[in-house]
Amino acid sequence: MTPDRPSEMVGRRTEWERLVRFAESGIEQATLGIVWGRRRVGKSFLLSALAERSGGFYYGAVRGSSGEALRDLGERLGRFEGATAPLALESWDDAVAALLRIGRDRERVVVLDEFPYLLEHTPELDSLLQRAFGPGSDLRGESRARLVVCGSAISVMRRLLSGTAPLRGRAGLDLRVSPFDLRGARELHGIDDLPTAFRTWAVIGGVAAYAREMASSDLPGGPGDFDRWIRERVLSPSAPLFNEVPLLLSEDPTTAKARKLNLYHATLAGVATGHRAHGRLTGYVQVSGASLTPIVDALVATELIHRVEDPLRGNRPTYHPADPLIRFHYAILRRHASRLARPGADLDALWRELTPTFDSQVVGPAFEVAARDWVAHVASEETLGGSPAHVGPSTVALSDGGERELDVVAAGDADDPPGERTVHAIGEARAGARLTGRHLHRLEEAREALGSRATGAKLLLFGAEISEEVRDVAETRDDLEVIDLERLYGGS
């Protein structure tokens, strides 16, 4: 019987349907699936719910030795099978065979969660799975187990199916579970007031645990409750979110083993506070470009920062925090940690002092990210004047010798060099400023400076507050689109 999606599950309809299709594929032999994504987004909830509702087996590994893990897994398997004693597992070959035997009579979901923990002490485990799922394997042929290995160490999980990795070509499911986007986060947070919903997303993004377990399901009830919430659930040193970002650095093997972790923190701080180009980052961290590159690459590989290519200029990427909480941590929490942690600290007064920084260094950049995501994933071709192959920020040289930063550029011609791409749309995103004719004029100047390839480019003005002047002009022009919070959350 097809397992029902849990009633308490927010969103994740696509992910649930893909998992169910994998679990009920009808294939007459064992199959392997990979589920991965950053920590605390709800992977374990999805997989444990699927196993429970389908009569399958779920095992969440813990860090430890190989012998300890085999003993623990044997105990869990014994209980699952109703045995009077734990199952004796002498090796990981025995463990793989026992897991596949779960599906000897019918299709059964079998989950190995936190798979990277097992690889720490048994690095050959992926090779053992390769052999079990290889052509002609008796274990595979005699089972209809749907084995899912899951993990949160992004760099480790990505390598499982890449290049010459043992499991490349063996998996029938490669499911990425990501944080909720802006709209999904609003459903997760359950906040009706749009400005409050956005400010909350600018702090904790769409990570499920940040809104549930790590905040005790306590979220702002409305605009009058936001300051209370952020003081109690984020700024307080006793709040789990206060130290979450350093924990993220320590949990991925790529960064946990870093010799100079202080440089990783400095690089993240630079990115989070607006030093987005590689050259500006080297100046902020005070290391050479050659020394900074492997640090940046590691942070990109672990998805603590995102590398965003410039749609109009080659080899000019910028770097951005991969999660809103990372930006908030380095812009607010880390810089003021000693003041916030001081016994008897007046968090009310501190938050009033820090609110302008929050607005400029957290909410503003988060709004730019939301605008680019809206263009890349939500906006219609009619809105953009074409289908964008490249979306990102860029800089335009003006005729007077100055430069104009563009928060949003949507370009087509996927295979053309950046300098030859057609520009479908350019945009400016301002969360804290009232958009007026001045902002429209700035976009018009930038479009003119781009020349013939931007002749038909649409102008996009993103803002939480937009003047009637601009709204009236937009009603009379086909080349101008106004995107306020209502449209950002609900329109295309």
N, C-alpha and C positions, 0 to 999 in steps of 0.2 A: 504494500500500500504506500502511495506517495506521501512522504512526511509533510505535514503542514508547517508553514512558516510560523514561528512563534509570534503570538499576538503582541508580546511586549517588545518585539524587535522594531526599531526605527529604521526605515529605509532598507537598504541592502536587498532589495527585491531581485535585482539582476544577479548579484553574487549568490543568493540563495537558489535561484533557478539554475544557475550553472552548476552548482554543487549537486543539486538533486539530479540533473541530467547525467552527471558523472556517476553518481551513486546508482542510477537505474539505467545504465547504458545498454544492458542486455548482452554485453560481450561475454562469451563463454570462457573467459580466462581472467586471471587477476590483472588489474590495471593500476597504474601509478599516477598520482596527482601531486602537484606542488601548489601550496598556498603560502603567500608571503606578503609582507607589508610592515610598516613601522609599528613600534610598540603602541599598545593601548587603543588601537582603532577598532577592536572587536572581533579579531580573527578567532580567538579561542571560543568566544561566545557562539559564533556561527557554527564552528565545527563540533563543539560539544552538544549543541542543540541538534545538529544533524545526526550525530551518532546516537543520541538518546532517543530521538523520534523514529529512527530506522532500525533500532535494535543492534546498533554497531558498538564498536569499542573505541574509547577515547583514552589516550595516555598523554599526560603533560609531564615532560621530562624536567628534572631539576639538575642543577650543577652538582657534580660529584665525580666519583671514580667509576670506571667501567663495571667493576664488580658490584658496587652499590646500585647502579642503574639496572643491571641484569636482575639483581635480587628484587628490586622494587617492581620492575616490570613483571617478573614472574608472579609476585604476590597479586598484582592487579589482574593478570590473566587468569590466575587460579580462581579469584572471586568472580570474575566475569563468567567463567565456565562452570561455576558451581562446584568446584572441586573442594575436597576436604583439606587440601594442603596447597601451599604455593607451588606453582609450576617451576620445576628445576631447569634453569637456563645456564648451560655451561659456557656458551659463547654467543656472539652476535649472529653467527650462522644459525644457531638454535633459535634465537629470538626472531629472526626474519621468518624462519619456517613456521614458528608458532603463530606469528601474526597472520601469515597467509592461510594457515589452516582454519582461521575463523570463518573464512569464506568458502569452506569446502562443500557446504550443502546449498548455499544460496548467495546472492549478492549481499555483501555486508561492508559497511563503511568501517575502516580501521584508521585511526588518526594517531600519528606520532607528532605531537606538538612540541615546540621548542627544540626542533631537530638540531640546530647548531650546538646546543648543550651536549648532545650525544657525540657530535663530531669532535668536540674538544678532547675527549678521552679515547674516541674510536674513530680516527680520521679515515679509516678504510671502510666505514659503514656505507658510504655512497657506492663504493665498488661492490660491496656485498649485495646491495640492492640491484645494481646493474646486472650481476650474475643471476639473481633471482628472477628478474624481469627480462632476461635475454631470450633470444630465439631458442626454442627447444627446451626451455627450463621446465622440468617436471613440477617444480613448486608452483610455477605460474599456471601451467596447464591444468592442474588439479584443484585450482582455487578460482573463486569469483570474488575475492576480496577487492575492495576499492581502497587501496592504501593511499592515504594523504599524509605527506610530510609537510610540516608547517614551521615557519620561523620568522623572527623579527629582526635578526641581524641581516640587514639589507645586503651588505657586501657578500656575506656568506651565501645567502639564498640566491642571489643573482648569479653567482659562479656555478651553482649546481647544474644549470642547463646551458652554460656558455662554452664556447670553444671546444676543447677536447675533454671536458668534464665527463665522468663516467655515466651520468644520467642523461646526457644530451641524447635526444631522440627516443627516450624511454617513457617520458611522461605524456599522458593523454589529457592532462589538465594543467594549465599554468595560470593560476588565478592571483591577481594582485588585488589586495584589499587596501584601499586608500582612505585617508581621512575624508569626512563629509565635505562637500563643497559648500559654498556660501548658503545656497538654498537648502541643502540637506541639513546643514548645521542649524538653521532656524527651526526646522522640524525637531531636531534633536534637543535643542535648547527650550523650545516651546515658548518663545518670547514674541508677543504680538507687536509691540512697539518697534518699528523698524530702526530708528536711530539707536535704541538700546540693544536690539538684536545685533546690529553691526558692531557696536563698541564691544560687546561681549565676544563676538567672533574675532575681533582684532586682538583680543587677549588670549583666548584658548582655542581658537580655530575650530576645526571639526573633528577633534579627537574625542572619541566617545567617553573614555575614562576621565578626561578632564571635566566633563559635564556631569558625570555620574559618581563613581567611587571616590575620585580624588577631590571632589567638591561636595560630597555627601548629597548629591542631587539638589544642591542649593544654588540656584541661579537667580539673576535679577528679575524681580516681578514687574519691573517697569522703570521708566527714567528716574523716578525718585528713589529707587532701590539700588541703582548701579554702584554708587559710592560705598554704600554699606557692604555690598557683596565683594567688591574688589579689596576692601580693607581686610575683611574677615577671611576670604577664601584664596587670596593671591598674595597680598602684601604681608600678611602675618607670617613670621618665621615658623610658626607651628603648622602652617598650611602645607599639605603635600606638594602643591604646585610651586612653592617657594624654591625648592631644590630640585625640581624635576629635570631641568636642562642639563646640569652637571651629571645627573644620573644617566641621561641618554648618552652622553659622551663616554661614560665608563662601561656601558653595556654592550656596545658593538666592538667586536675584536679588533677591528681596524684602528679605532681611536683609543681603545682601552690599553693597548700595548705601546702607545706613543711615548717616546722618550722625553719629549718636551711638551707636555700637555698644556703648559701655559701659553704656548704659541697657538695652539688650537683655539683656546678660549679667546685670545687676542684677535685672531682672525674672525671668529664668529662675532665678536664685539664690533669689529670694524665693519663687517657686512651689515650687521643689524643697525648700525648708526649712520648708514648712508655712504660708506666708502665702498662703492659697488664695483668699480673698475679695478683691474689687477694692479695698475700703477698706483692708484690711490691707496689700495690695501697695503702695498709694500711700504708706503710712507707711514701709514698708521701703525703697522706692526713693527716697523723699523727692522726689517730683514731684507735681504736681497731677493730679487724676483726668482732666482734659481732656488733659493731656500724656501720661498713661499709656495711655489708651484706644487710640490708633493703634499703639502698641508691642505691646500685648496682642493686638490684632486681627491684626497682622502675624505674630506668633508662632503664633497659632491657624491662620492661613492657610497657613503653612509646615509646620504640624503638628509644631511643637516643643513646644507645649503643647496640651492639650485643654480645651475649655470644657464643663463638666458642669452641666446645669441641675438645680436643686433640684426633686425630684418633688412637694414639698408647698407650696413658696412661690414665687410668681412673681418674676421679675427678681432672683433671688438665685443666680446661677451661681457656681461655684467653678472654680479652674484647677489643672490637674495636669500634671506632666511627661508628654509623649507616649511616652516610652521610659524604661525603668529606668536606662539608662546616663546619661541627662541628670540624673536625681535623684542618682545616685552621684557624678557629676562635680562638681555644685555643693555637695553636702553634704560630700564628702571631698576630692576631688582639687584643686579650685580653692582651697578655703580653706587647704589645707596644701601648696600647690604648691612654695613656696620650701623648705620643710623636706624634702619628698620628693625635690626635685631637687638638694639640697646634695651635693657630692661626698663620698662615704663615709658617706652617711646610713644609719642602722641601720633598715632597713625592717621588720625583725622587731619591734623595740621600738615603732616608730611605729604599726604595725598593731595591736599589743596596746593601745596608747593609744587608737586610733581605733575599736576594735571596738564599744564602747558606743554611739558616735555612729552607726556603721553599723547596729546593731540598731534604734535608735530612729528614725533619720531616713531610713533606706533600707529595711530589711527590713519594719518596721512598716507604713509607707505602701504599700509594694508588696503586702503581704498584704491590705490594704483594697481595693486595686484588683483583685486576683485574686478577692476575695470578690464584688465587684460584677459582674465579668465572668462569674463562675460563675452568679450569679442571672440575669443578662441573657441568657445564651446556652446554659447547660447545664442548670440546675435544671428539674425537671419541674413541671407545673402542680399536681400533688398535693403536692409539697414546698412550693410557694409559696402554695397556696390560691387560685390563679388565674393568669392570663396577664399578666405585667407589661408595661405600655405605657411606663412610665417607671422607670428605675433610677438611683439616685444617692445621695449623702450628703444629710443634712438636719439641722436643729436643731429641737428641740421645746421649747416653753415649759412648765415644770412648774408645778404648783399653788402651790409655795412661792416662786414668783418667779424661780427659777433656770432654767437651760437644760440640755438634755441633747443632746449630739451623737450622731447616729446614723450609723454607717459605711455602712449599707446600708438603703435604703428601696425597696420595690417597690410601685408604685402602678398602678392600672388606669385606666379611663375616659379614653382617649386624648384625646378632644375637650373634656373638662371643664376648667375653670380649676383651677390647682394646689390651691387651697384647698378644692375640692369633690371631689377624687379619692378613690376607695376605696383604702385601704391594704391590700394583700395580705400584706405581710411587712415586718418591720423586723429589723435585725441588727447585731450587734457583732462586730468582727474584731480579734483580738489574737494577734499572732505570738509575742510574747515573754513573755506572762503565762499562768499556769495558770488556765483558766476554771473558776469556782466558782459557787456559788449567788448570790454577790454580783452577778456579771455578769447572771445570769438575772433577778434582782430589778430591776436597772437597766432592762432591757428591758420588764419588766412595768409599771414606773412610766411609761415613755415611752409604751407602748401605751394606758395609762389616760388619760394627758394628751392623747392625740390624739382622744379622744372616740368618738362613735358610728361615724365612718367607719373606725375601726380595730378595731371590736369583734371581728371574726373574724380579725384579722391574725395570721399565724404569726410565731413568734419564732425567729430564726436565730442560733446561736452558732458562730462560726468561730474555730478555734484550733488551734495546733500541739500544744498540751497541754491536755487536758480532764479534769477531775476525775471520779472514779468517781461522786461524788455527782450531778453533772450528767448523766452518762450514764444513771444509774439513773432519774433523774426523767424523762428523755426517753423512756425505755421505757414510761412510764405515761401520757404526755400526747400528745395528737394535735396540739397547737398549738406544740410545741417540736421543732426540728430541730438536731442537732449535726453540724457539718461539720468534720472534721479533715483532715489532709493527704491521707489515703487517699481520702476522699470528694471532696476538692477536685480531685484528680488523676484519679479513676476512677469517681465516682458521680454521681448526679443527684438 
